[in-house]
């Protein structure tokens, strides 16, 4: 099944949280919080402003994003648990920083 969100909604796959703390303590599943980071799977076409012009979304499929703890609605698409959220609930896009090669 192919799923496309409508308007300013975004389909997000949660990124799994770390199972250990920085000190090496293993966190049991019962106390883990749901991650607030995810990968955008699909986006809607955007919304219309008051003049009727289509305003496209700032995120695209493949972006890694941070979103609010209680944001969105959980859905199951093709046997996978995903999250549908409005673009306004996305706090930011995580850019991957590529280290510069040092001059030889």
C-alpha positions in Angstrom: 0.0 0.0 0.0 1.2 3.5 -0.8 0.3 6.3 1.7 0.5 10.0 0.9 -0.3 12.5 3.7 -2.7 15.3 2.9 -2.0 19.1 3.1 0.7 20.0 5.7 0.9 16.5 7.3 4.1 14.5 7.4 4.6 10.7 7.8 7.5 9.9 10.1 9.3 6.7 11.1 10.6 7.0 14.7 14.3 6.4 15.1 15.1 3.8 17.8 16.5 5.2 21.0 19.8 4.1 22.5 19.6 1.1 24.8 22.6 2.2 26.9 23.4 5.4 28.7 26.8 7.1 28.1 28.1 5.3 31.3 27.1 1.9 29.9 24.0 1.3 31.9 21.4 -0.7 30.0 17.9 0.9 29.9 15.1 -1.6 30.2 12.2 -1.3 27.8 9.7 -0.5 30.5 11.3 2.9 31.3 12.3 3.9 27.8 10.6 6.9 26.4 9.5 7.0 22.8 12.1 8.8 20.7 11.4 12.3 19.6 13.5 11.9 16.5 12.5 10.4 13.2 12.9 10.1 9.5 10.4 11.6 7.1 8.8 8.9 5.0 6.3 11.0 3.0 5.0 14.6 2.9 1.8 16.3 1.8 1.7 18.8 -1.0 1.4 21.8 1.3 -1.3 24.3 2.3 -2.8 27.3 0.6 -2.2 30.8 2.1 -4.9 33.5 2.3 -4.2 34.5 -1.3 -4.8 30.9 -2.5 -1.1 30.3 -3.4 0.2 26.8 -2.5 2.9 26.9 0.1 5.1 23.8 0.0 6.5 22.1 3.1 10.0 22.8 4.3 10.8 19.1 4.9 11.1 16.3 2.4 11.3 12.6 2.4 14.5 11.4 3.9 15.0 14.3 6.3 15.8 13.5 9.9 13.6 15.6 12.2 12.9 16.4 15.9 9.3 16.7 17.0 7.3 17.3 20.1 6.9 14.5 22.7 3.1 14.3 22.3 2.9 15.2 18.7 0.8 13.5 16.0 -1.2 10.3 15.6 0.3 6.8 15.6 -0.8 4.7 12.6 0.1 1.3 11.2 1.0 1.3 7.5 2.1 -2.0 5.8 2.7 -3.5 9.3 5.0 -0.7 10.3 4.2 1.7 13.2 4.5 5.3 11.9 3.5 8.7 13.1 1.5 11.4 11.2 2.2 14.9 12.4 1.6 18.4 11.1 4.6 20.3 9.8 4.1 22.9 12.6 4.8 20.1 15.2 8.3 19.6 13.7 10.8 21.4 15.8 13.7 21.2 13.4 15.6 19.2 10.8 18.8 17.5 11.9 21.6 18.1 9.3 24.4 15.6 9.0 27.7 17.3 9.3 30.3 15.9 7.0 33.8 16.4 8.4 36.2 18.3 6.2 39.2 16.4 4.9 42.4 17.8 6.3 45.0 19.1 3.9 47.8 16.7 3.3 
